[in-house]
């Protein structure tokens, strides 16, 4: 029995829970102006009655042409969580080390724990010095959730080179990259780009995701996927991505403006950290307590205790009217605590 993976409780990442909630949810980092009608139409028009092509040849071809890579360099998935679990199983053996710039996405940490690997959280200024033999994987959020930290193109190139020298894999999680100014991610045998476009397109429930990586890496990821692992609707949404950009051009500037306005409105309540993403963090003291009291008022925020930031809550912008409700509710809760 000792060879079985350990039983590890799941950590809530924000969004829906088992308990019914009908209030305003600021814990989900997604485009509030979605869903993208182009992707929604593709999802609804997909043929769900039959098995999809088990190789997903057409979908891979569309995404490969769009990104200027070969179809063999595209791995499909249902959500970034699926990809991260497979990456760890394929490339992070038990007893090895996974480095993460700031706290990793919770599912990556869980995947590492299931594989009995060690997760080491390091600040960005120390990362290059820590990439040495014995490190199997380096994870960077680009930008990171919830801090918003981003690496420059030069920094990413240096990380990719260091990983290649050490025999490690560099995983660049681009879930929130569409929300910030573009930054080229290097290609190479040591780099895996993880893309989950549902966030930017406001279609998180369909769980579209894919990775761009070297053919040998994609082959190992596909080896760990069951047959027909991507439903027909999700596959159709992925194939429609190259034609879905107009929605982003129209809505993402509005998301940025709304997030900046929300950050400004929250600053009188406490220190705010915001770096252009739809989400930001606010220092509130005991974040778990504040999140619970705000929830009692019909507003959900994400406490950042699991990210190692127990004094901060994370919120993601919604409509201006809903944002005003958030500011009012947080203000009342914090005033009552200090009163």
C-alpha positions in Angstrom: 0.0 0.0 0.0 3.0 2.4 0.5 3.4 2.6 -3.3 -0.1 4.2 -3.7 -0.3 8.0 -4.1 -1.0 9.8 -0.8 -4.5 11.0 -0.1 -4.4 14.8 -0.3 -7.4 17.1 0.5 -8.3 19.5 -2.3 -7.9 23.2 -1.8 -10.6 25.5 -3.1 -9.2 27.7 -5.8 -12.1 30.2 -5.9 -15.4 30.0 -7.8 -18.3 27.7 -7.0 -18.4 25.4 -4.0 -20.7 22.6 -3.0 -22.8 25.1 -1.1 -25.3 27.1 -3.1 -24.3 30.8 -3.6 -26.4 33.4 -5.4 -24.4 36.5 -4.6 -21.6 38.3 -6.4 -18.5 36.2 -7.0 -15.2 38.1 -7.3 -13.1 35.0 -6.7 -13.0 33.9 -10.4 -10.4 35.5 -12.6 -12.3 35.6 -15.9 -13.4 38.1 -18.5 -16.7 39.4 -17.1 -17.9 40.4 -20.6 -17.9 36.9 -21.8 -18.5 34.3 -23.0 -17.0 35.0 -26.5 -19.9 34.4 -28.9 -17.7 32.8 -31.5 -16.4 30.1 -29.1 -19.9 29.7 -27.6 -21.4 29.0 -31.0 -18.6 26.5 -31.8 -19.2 24.8 -28.5 -23.0 24.5 -29.0 -22.7 23.4 -32.7 -20.3 20.6 -32.0 -21.4 17.1 -32.7 -21.7 15.7 -29.2 -23.4 12.4 -30.2 -20.3 10.9 -31.7 -16.8 10.3 -30.5 -14.3 13.0 -31.7 -11.3 12.0 -33.7 -9.0 10.4 -31.1 -6.0 12.1 -32.5 -7.6 15.5 -32.7 -5.7 16.0 -35.9 -7.8 19.0 -37.2 -7.7 20.8 -33.9 -4.0 20.4 -33.5 -3.5 21.6 -37.1 -5.6 24.8 -36.6 -3.7 25.7 -33.4 -0.3 24.8 -34.9 -0.9 27.0 -37.9 -2.0 29.8 -35.7 1.1 29.7 -33.5 3.5 28.9 -36.3 4.5 25.5 -34.9 4.1 21.9 -36.1 1.0 19.9 -35.1 3.3 17.5 -33.2 4.1 20.4 -30.9 0.5 20.8 -29.7 -1.0 18.9 -26.7 -4.7 19.3 -26.0 -6.4 19.2 -22.5 -9.4 19.9 -20.5 -8.2 22.7 -18.3 -4.6 23.7 -17.3 -5.0 21.4 -14.3 -5.1 18.4 -16.5 -1.9 19.5 -18.3 -0.1 20.3 -15.1 -0.9 16.9 -13.5 0.3 15.1 -16.7 3.5 17.3 -16.8 4.4 16.3 -13.3 3.7 12.6 -13.8 5.8 12.6 -17.0 8.8 14.8 -15.9 8.9 15.1 -12.1 10.0 11.8 -10.5 9.5 11.1 -6.8 12.1 12.7 -4.7 12.9 15.4 -7.2 12.4 19.2 -6.8 10.0 21.5 -8.5 10.8 25.2 -8.3 8.1 27.9 -8.4 8.4 31.6 -8.6 6.0 32.7 -5.8 3.4 30.1 -4.8 2.4 27.8 -7.6 -1.2 27.2 -8.9 -2.7 24.9 -6.3 -3.2 22.0 -8.7 0.5 22.0 -9.6 1.4 21.8 -5.9 -1.1 19.0 -5.5 0.2 17.1 -8.5 3.8 17.3 -7.1 2.6 16.1 -3.7 0.8 13.1 -5.3 4.0 12.2 -7.0 6.0 12.7 -3.8 8.1 15.5 -5.2 9.2 18.6 -3.3 7.9 22.1 -4.2 10.3 25.0 -3.4 9.0 28.5 -3.6 11.6 31.0 -4.6 11.6 34.8 -5.2 12.3 35.8 -8.8 15.6 37.4 -8.1 17.0 34.0 -6.7 15.6 31.7 -9.3 18.5 31.4 -11.7 20.9 30.5 -8.8 18.5 27.7 -7.7 18.3 25.9 -11.1 20.8 23.1 -10.8 21.0 19.3 -11.3 18.2 17.6 -9.3 15.6 20.3 -10.2 13.1 18.6 -12.5 10.8 21.5 -13.3 10.6 25.3 -13.0 7.1 26.9 -12.9 6.4 30.5 -13.7 3.0 32.2 -13.9 3.2 34.6 -16.8 1.7 36.7 -15.2 1.6 35.1 -11.8 -1.6 34.7 -9.9 -2.2 36.4 -7.5 0.8 38.7 -7.4 0.7 39.8 -11.1 4.5 39.4 -11.3 5.8 39.0 -14.9 9.1 38.1 -16.4 10.7 40.0 -19.3 11.6 38.3 -22.6 15.2 38.4 -21.6 14.5 36.8 -18.2 12.5 34.0 -19.8 15.3 33.3 -22.3 17.8 33.1 -19.4 15.5 30.7 -17.5 15.0 28.5 -20.6 18.8 28.3 -21.1 19.4 27.5 -17.4 16.7 24.8 -17.5 18.2 23.2 -20.5 21.7 23.1 -18.9 20.3 21.5 -15.8 18.1 19.0 -17.6 14.9 20.7 -16.2 11.7 21.7 -17.8 10.5 25.3 -17.8 6.7 25.5 -17.6 5.3 28.9 -18.5 1.6 29.2 -17.4 0.0 31.8 -19.7 -3.6 31.7 -18.3 -3.6 35.4 -17.9 -1.2 36.5 -20.6 -3.9 37.9 -22.9 -4.8 40.5 -20.2 -1.4 42.1 -20.2 1.0 43.5 -22.9 2.4 40.7 -25.1 5.7 39.2 -24.3 7.4 36.6 -26.5 8.0 33.2 -24.8 11.0 31.4 -26.1 10.7 28.1 -27.9 13.0 25.2 -27.2 13.3 21.6 -25.9 13.2 22.8 -22.3 10.0 25.0 -22.6 6.4 24.1 -22.2 3.8 26.9 -22.7 0.5 26.1 -20.9 -2.4 28.1 -22.4 -6.0 28.1 -21.0 -7.9 30.7 -23.1 -11.2 30.2 -21.2 -10.1 33.0 -18.8 -9.7 35.7 -21.4 -12.7 34.5 -23.5 -15.0 34.2 -20.5 -15.7 30.5 -21.2 -14.1 28.8 -18.2 -16.8 26.1 -17.9 -15.8 24.5 -21.2 -12.2 24.1 -19.8 -10.3 24.7 -23.1 -6.6 24.3 -22.7 -3.5 23.3 -24.6 0.3 23.2 -24.4 3.0 24.1 -26.9 6.1 22.1 -26.5 8.8 20.0 -28.2 7.4 17.0 -30.0 9.1 14.6 -27.5 7.4 16.5 -24.7 4.0 16.4 -26.4 4.4 12.7 -27.0 4.9 12.0 -23.3 1.9 14.2 -22.4 -0.3 12.4 -24.9 0.9 9.1 -23.5 -0.7 9.9 -20.1 -4.0 11.0 -21.5 -6.9 8.6 -21.9 -8.7 8.1 -25.2 -11.0 10.9 -26.3 -9.8 13.0 -23.4 -11.2 16.3 -24.8 -15.0 16.4 -25.3 -16.2 17.4 -28.8 -17.5 20.8 -27.7 -14.2 21.8 -26.0 -12.3 20.6 -29.0 -14.5 22.7 -31.3 -13.9 25.8 -29.1 -10.2 25.2 -29.3 -10.3 24.9 -33.1 -12.3 28.2 -33.3 -9.7 30.2 -31.3 -7.9 31.7 -34.4 -11.2 33.3 -35.5 -12.2 34.5 -32.0 -9.8 37.5 -31.5 -12.2 40.3 -32.2 -13.9 39.7 -28.9 -10.6 40.2 -27.1 -9.8 43.3 -29.0 -13.2 44.8 -27.9 -13.4 43.6 -24.3 -9.9 43.4 -22.8 -9.4 47.2 -22.8 -12.6 47.5 -20.9 -11.5 44.9 -18.4 -8.2 46.8 -17.8 -10.0 50.0 -17.3 -12.5 48.4 -14.9 -9.7 46.7 -12.9 -7.7 50.0 -12.7 -10.8 51.8 -11.4 -11.5 49.1 -8.9 -7.9 49.2 -7.6 -8.2 53.0 -7.2 -11.5 52.6 -5.3 -10.0 50.0 -2.9 -6.8 51.9 -2.1 -8.5 53.9 0.7 -9.3 50.6 2.4 -5.7 49.3 2.5 -2.6 48.6 0.4 -3.4 47.3 -3.1 -1.2 45.3 -5.4 -2.3 45.5 -9.1 -0.2 45.0 -12.2 -2.6 45.2 -15.1 -4.3 41.9 -14.6 -8.1 41.6 -14.1 -7.3 40.5 -10.5 -5.7 42.4 -7.7 -5.0 41.9 -4.0 -5.9 44.0 -1.0 -4.3 43.9 2.4 -7.0 43.4 5.0 -5.4 41.8 8.1 -6.8 38.3 8.6 -7.9 37.4 5.1 -9.7 34.3 6.0 -11.9 36.1 8.6 -12.6 39.0 6.2 -13.5 36.7 3.4 -15.9 34.8 5.6 -17.6 38.0 6.8 -17.8 39.4 3.3 -19.4 36.1 2.2 -22.1 36.6 4.8 -22.9 39.8 3.0 -23.5 38.0 -0.3 -20.0 38.8 -1.8 -17.3 36.2 -2.5 -13.6 37.0 -2.5 -10.5 34.7 -2.5 -8.4 34.7 0.6 -4.7 34.3 -0.3 -3.6 32.2 2.7 -2.8 29.2 0.5 -0.5 31.4 -1.6 1.4 32.4 1.5 -0.3 35.8 1.8 -2.6 35.3 4.8 -3.1 39.1 5.1 -4.5 39.6 1.6 -7.7 38.9 -0.3 -7.8 38.6 -4.1 -10.6 40.0 -6.2 -11.2 40.1 -9.9 -13.1 42.8 -11.7 -16.7 42.5 -12.7 -19.0 45.2 -14.0 -18.5 48.8 -12.6 -21.8 48.6 -10.7 -20.9 45.2 -9.2 -17.4 46.5 -8.3 -19.0 49.4 -6.4 -21.0 46.8 -4.4 -17.7 45.0 -3.6 -16.0 48.2 -2.4 -19.0 49.1 -0.2 -19.2 45.7 1.3 -15.4 45.4 2.0 -15.4 48.9 3.5 -18.3 48.1 5.8 -16.7 44.8 7.0 -13.3 46.4 7.6 -14.8 49.4 9.4 -16.8 47.0 11.6 -13.6 45.1 12.5 -11.7 48.3 13.3 -14.5 50.0 15.0 
